[in-house]
Amino acid sequence: MPRHRRTATYEQVGGFFNTWTSGPPTSGCAPERFVVVGHRPGRQFRIMSDEKENLEPDLSVLRMDRSGEGRRPPRGRRWPSVLALLLVVSVLIAGLAVVLAPRLSWFLPEVDTITARLVTPAEASSVLTATGYTYARERAAVGAKIIGRVERLLVDEGDRVRTGDTIAVLESDDLVAALRQRQAELLQARATQADSRRQEARFERLLEAKAISQAEYDAEATRLEVANAQVALAEANLANTRARLGYAVITAPIPGVVIERRVEVGEMVAPGGFTTQQATGAIVRIANLETLEVEADINEGYLSRLSLEQPAIIRVDAVPGREYHGRLRQIVPTADRQRAVVEVKVTVEDRDERLLPDMSVNVTFLAPDGDSAMAVGGARVIVPADVVRVDEAGEHVLRVVEGRLRRIAVETGEVEAEDGSVVVLSGLQGGEVLIRGDTGGMGDGARVRTR
């Protein structure tokens, strides 16, 4: 028998579903039982039955479900999503622009540049430039002459001291006891000396009275000389002990500033180095800043350019914007064979409290007539000759400002004989980045790429 389609409504009963072809079941009518998978109660579905039934299609199954499931959101609610998408796209475009901007600059024309140089009169008269360090010509590493423990330390780094000021005191109980012992030995020797003198005088009278022999008198005279020697020895021992006791008080040998302290209270010190004193044996280092000078190494090939009392300009890295003046005091008469340099020493004439030992400096040695050269004119701007361009509007240069060319009118002066540079009298202040050579017809406002 052929199978027929029909529409049924079902309800769940236990694990099975009861179905009716139309409406709920009537009394005495047993429902048909089917197993339905994937449907909810109350929904219509098609089943296959062995019964014959009307084969006309049921169009009710095509009716749209308006219960609210799967409904699209209103048109007005789409704007937040659209705006979020636009924001993400904008961020991506901006990131690509940042990444690709440097690469796009590769397509710009490349030009040669040079920086306008500001030259002071002192630099114009310079003959040699060298690097070096400041140092105090009068300096001392103060240490102890005896072994001892530091009992008091009276100075710290940066303190100013005068000659004879106490720097440190060592423990000296043993030296005080030794001093008292030497004093007692001296008293004993002097008592023996006094008794020998009395005996010698008595023996001398007895010898005159011929009561004793000459040999007995000579023996007594010898004992007196021994007593005198013992007194001298006791006095020397006392002086030695007193001196050693004085070594327990360490004083400053020169005036100056304490630039380094190497021990602390309670540490042991000794001559020549002990424990934390390292190899020098110094407790503190003192430098007289009034004798501050500059040491510099000069290549042997340039030594002929220097002479004693030659003026120099000193620039210290730690004091920017300040120029000190000095003169060449000494050319050390020996050379370093391995480095092929000669050491020179320059006296600083206008030192101040900002100059400290061991600072890095640059020394510019001036020509012998450098003093007069500094008094003539002021600073000048120097540029190569191929930087200056001339057209119907006059002399000008092309300056690079943020990747674009800018035309600047200038006025030039004399030409330097050594390298052919041109002195710019007006229009530039020094430090500007300028185009040199051919520009390929590019003018004011053109975008370029510098090398």
Secondary structure as GFF3:
##gff-version 3
##sequence-region A 1 451
A	DSSP	beta_strand	4	13	.	.	.	ID=ss1
A	DSSP	beta_strand	16	20	.	.	.	ID=ss2
A	DSSP	beta_strand	32	34	.	.	.	ID=ss3
A	DSSP	beta_strand	44	49	.	.	.	ID=ss4
A	DSSP	three_ten_helix	59	62	.	.	.	ID=ss5
A	DSSP	three_ten_helix	75	78	.	.	.	ID=ss6
A	DSSP	alpha_helix	79	104	.	.	.	ID=ss7
A	DSSP	three_ten_helix	105	107	.	.	.	ID=ss8
A	DSSP	beta_strand	110	115	.	.	.	ID=ss9
A	DSSP	beta_strand	117	119	.	.	.	ID=ss10
A	DSSP	alpha_helix	121	124	.	.	.	ID=ss11
A	DSSP	beta_strand	126	136	.	.	.	ID=ss12
A	DSSP	beta_strand	139	143	.	.	.	ID=ss13
A	DSSP	beta_strand	148	153	.	.	.	ID=ss14
A	DSSP	beta_strand	160	161	.	.	.	ID=ss15
A	DSSP	beta_strand	166	170	.	.	.	ID=ss16
A	DSSP	alpha_helix	173	208	.	.	.	ID=ss17
A	DSSP	alpha_helix	214	247	.	.	.	ID=ss18
A	DSSP	beta_strand	249	251	.	.	.	ID=ss19
A	DSSP	beta_strand	256	261	.	.	.	ID=ss20
A	DSSP	beta_strand	268	269	.	.	.	ID=ss21
A	DSSP	three_ten_helix	275	277	.	.	.	ID=ss22
A	DSSP	beta_strand	282	287	.	.	.	ID=ss23
A	DSSP	three_ten_helix	289	291	.	.	.	ID=ss24
A	DSSP	beta_strand	292	299	.	.	.	ID=ss25
A	DSSP	three_ten_helix	300	305	.	.	.	ID=ss26
A	DSSP	beta_strand	311	316	.	.	.	ID=ss27
A	DSSP	beta_strand	323	336	.	.	.	ID=ss28
A	DSSP	beta_strand	341	348	.	.	.	ID=ss29
A	DSSP	beta_strand	360	366	.	.	.	ID=ss30
A	DSSP	alpha_helix	370	374	.	.	.	ID=ss31
A	DSSP	beta_strand	380	383	.	.	.	ID=ss32
A	DSSP	three_ten_helix	385	387	.	.	.	ID=ss33
A	DSSP	beta_strand	389	391	.	.	.	ID=ss34
A	DSSP	beta_strand	394	401	.	.	.	ID=ss35
A	DSSP	beta_strand	404	409	.	.	.	ID=ss36
A	DSSP	beta_strand	411	415	.	.	.	ID=ss37
A	DSSP	beta_strand	422	426	.	.	.	ID=ss38
A	DSSP	beta_strand	433	436	.	.	.	ID=ss39
A	DSSP	beta_strand	449	450	.	.	.	ID=ss40
###
